[in-house]
Amino acid sequence: MPRKNLKSGSTKGVGQKPGTGRTSGLLASLPVARPHFVEPMKCRLLAQLPTGPNWVYEIKFDGYRGLAIKDGNEVRLLSRNDKDLGSRFPGIVRGLQKLPCERIVLDGEVVALDENGRGSFQLLQRANEPGFKNAALFYYAFDLLNLNGKDTTRLPLVNRKALLKTVLENKSDCLRFSGALHGSPEELSSTMQHLGLEGLIAKRRDSAYEIGQRSGAWVKFKWGFEQEFVIGGYTDPEGSRPYFGSVLVGYYANAKLIFAAKVGTGFDAKLLKSLYDRFQKIR
């Protein structure tokens, strides 16, 4: 991701390889844990970014959230709902296999970058689609849950990120460390908007990794709002348009699926066919 005029966060005090020096001492006191899937920690949406020395700021990515799990020779890339992502992004799996540790669990996001170095969710959705030119794909890791079979979730965030940077540094082109950003919330918001990014994440420096929780220790701020919709159906095509006309989308409210709108723009011929073929399998 582009980071014009931004410096990555400090990892002062941790520069050793995993298993040596201070890193080894930090891990020695931690409980043993086998690498496994957990429900990722969640962000609370706020209308204003928190300020003060107890907070660090990170890029809000526009990609697929995923846990990367390495246990010996077995490597898995799983969505936040425990669905396989590795088969869609084999290059990232190969990068994870090269990490210099036997066991590790990373929390991060799969991101597709456009020609300007900005994350594009549309490009990510179409990755590996036949006949479509792939964008550059990366896994931006922002947290460390397990290292060498030791549970790191109770360590303060700044310690986990310092260990994470040491593990990822110069190890694979497709694996990138998502560090903290320096600057005031106002400066960061202005710069990120100028770069075309959608928001910022703020995290408490001393926060533990709270599995599956939305405690408020992590918050997100967006200068644009979005809503996730369910595709519930489609209309017949009209004129010369093939496959379908519009998709019918809705949202859940009180466990009921409520109709929201018809969406008929943004589809080229290849995407129309791809979606239509998927619709036929589940109709």
N, C-alpha and C positions, 0 to 999 in steps of 0.2 A: 504494500500500500504506500502511496506517496506520503511523505512526512516533511514537507517543506517547512524550514525554520523550526522544526521540532527536534528535541533531543530525547533519546531513549532513557528510561529510568536507570537509576544507580543500582548496582549489585555489589556494592562495596563489601569486602570481607569474604566473598566467595569467588575464587578463581581457580580452584583446584578441579582436577578430574573427579568424576564420581567414584567414591570409595577411597579417596585419599585425603590427607590433611584435615582441615576443618570440616569438609563435607562428610568425611567418614565419622568424625566425632558427633556431628549433628544427627546423623542417621542412627548411630549406635543406641541412643536412648529411646528410639521410636518403636512402637509395637510392630511385630511381624504380621504381614497380611499378604495373601495371595492376590495377584492382580485380577480384578473382576469388574464387571459392569456395575455402575451405580447411577442413580438418577442425578443428572447434573444440578448444581446449585443455580438458582434463578435470580434474575434482577427485578427489582421493583421499579415501575415507571414513575418518574417524578416530573413535575412541571418546571423545576428549577434545580440546577446542579448544586450539590452541597459543596461548601468551601471549607478551607482550613487545613492545617498540617497533617491531620489524621486521614486525609483522603488522597488517593492516587487516581489518575485518569488514564483511560485506555481508549483505543479506537473501537467504535461499535461497527463490527463487520456485518456485511450483507451476504451471508452464505449459509451453509449447512452446519449447525452445531454438531459436534461429534466427539466421542471419547476414543482415543487411540490406546489400545491395550497390547502390550508385548509380554508374553510369558514364555521364555525360552525361544523355541522356533516358531511358536504360534503368534501370529499378529492379526489383530482384528481392529477394524474401524467401524464404530457403531453410532447410530443416530441417538438423539436424546431419548428416543422411545425404544431403544435396544433393537433397532433394525439395521441390517447389514448395509454399510456404505462402501466397504472395501472392494466389492466386485465392480462398483461404478468408478472407483478411483484407484486402480491398481498401482499407478505410479507413486502415490502417497504411501501405500502399503509397502512398496519396495524401499522407500526412504526410511520408514519406521524400522524395517528389518536391519538397517545399517547402524542404528543407534548403539553406542558403546556400553550397553547394559543388558543384563539378562531379563530383567523385569521392570516394567514401567507402565504407568497409566497417565495419560495426558488429557487435558480438557482443552478444546480449541474449536476452530471453525475451518471448514473447507471453503476456499474462496477462489473465484475465477476473476482474473484481472484483465481489463480491456487494454487497448493499445496505449492508453494514457496512464496505466498503472492503477486504475480505480477498480474497486470491486463491482462486479455486475452479476446480479442474481439471474438475469435472463440468460447470460452466457453460461452460468453454472447449470441451469436447468437443462440446457441443450448440449452439455458436455457429452461426448461420445455418441452423439446422434449421427447416424449414417449420412454422409454427404455434407456435414456441417463442420466448418473449420473450428477446431478446438481453441479455446482461450488458454492462457497460462494458468495452471491449477496449483494451488498451494494450500498447505495446512498451517494455519497460524495458531500456535499453541500459546495459551495464556495462563495455564495453571498445571500444577503437578500434584497428583493424588497418591502416587506410589513410586518409589525408586528403589531398585534392588531388593524388592520384597518387603520394604518398610512403608508403613502407612504414614504419609506426610500431611494428611488433611488437618491435623490439629496444630501444625506449625503456623505462625503468622504469615499472612499473604506475602510480605516482602521477602521472607526466607524461602518460601516455596518458589517464588519467581527467580530468586538468585540461583537456586539449585537448577531450575529449569533452563536458565540461560546457559549455565555451564554444560548441561547435557546436550543442548542443541547447537552450540557454537561451532560453526564450520563443519557440520556433519552431513547435511544433505541440502541440495538446492531447493527441493520442494517443501522442506520443513523450515518454518520461520518462527522466531521468538517474538511474541507480542509484548513489548515492554511498556513501561509507564511513560507518559508524556509530561514534559515540563512546561509550566506556564499557568497563568490564571485561567479559570473557567471561561472568562470573557474572551481572552486571547485565543484559547484553544477552539472555542465555538466558532469564532470568526474565521480562523484558519481552516478548520475542517469544512465549514460551509463553502469557502472559496475553492477547496479541493473537490467539492461535489460529493462529500461523504454525508451520511444521514444522521449521525449522532455520536455521543460519547458515553462511555461507561465510567462510573466512579465507584471505587471500592475502598473500604477501610483498610489502612495499612496493616493493622494487627488482626484482621479477620481470619477465622478458621474457615475451612471449606465445609459448608453445611449442606450435606447431601440432600438433594431434593427440596431444599427450603428456599423461601423467598423472604428472608428475615429483615431485609433492609440494609444489610452490610454491603450488598452490591446494589447499585441503582443505575438506571439508564435514563438518558435525556435525549429526546429527538426534536429537531426543529421542524419535522414533518410527522404526521400521524399516519398509521396504517392499520388495516384490519385484515385478518385472515378469513378467507371465504371457502366454502365447500362447493365444488361443482356438483350440482344435483341432476343436471340434464342438459339437453341442447335442443335447438330448433332446427327445422329443415332448412337446407340451403335455398337461396333465392338467386335468380339471374344466372350468371355464369360461375358463381362461387361453388366449389366442390365440397363434399363431405358434410358440413353443417354450417348454419348461419351464425348463431350466437350460443354461448354457454349460459346456462341459468345458474346463478350463484346465490348462496345464502349463508347465514351465520347462526350459531347456536345461542339461544337465550332461554335460560331456565329449562335446559335439557330439550328444548324444541328447536327444530331447524326452521328458521324464518327466511322466506324469500327476500332477496335484496335487490337484484337487478339482472338485466341481460347484458352480456359483454361480447361485442362482436368485432372489436378492433385489436390490432397487434398481432394478427396471425398471418404468416405467409403460407404458401402452398404446402411446404414440407411439414410445418407445425400442425396445420389443419389435418393432414393425413395421419401424422403420428398420434395426435390426440384422438382422432376418430377411431383408429385401430385399438387404442387403449379402452375407449368407451365401449366398444363392441364386446370386449372380454368381460365387462362387469355389468352390462345392462340388465 
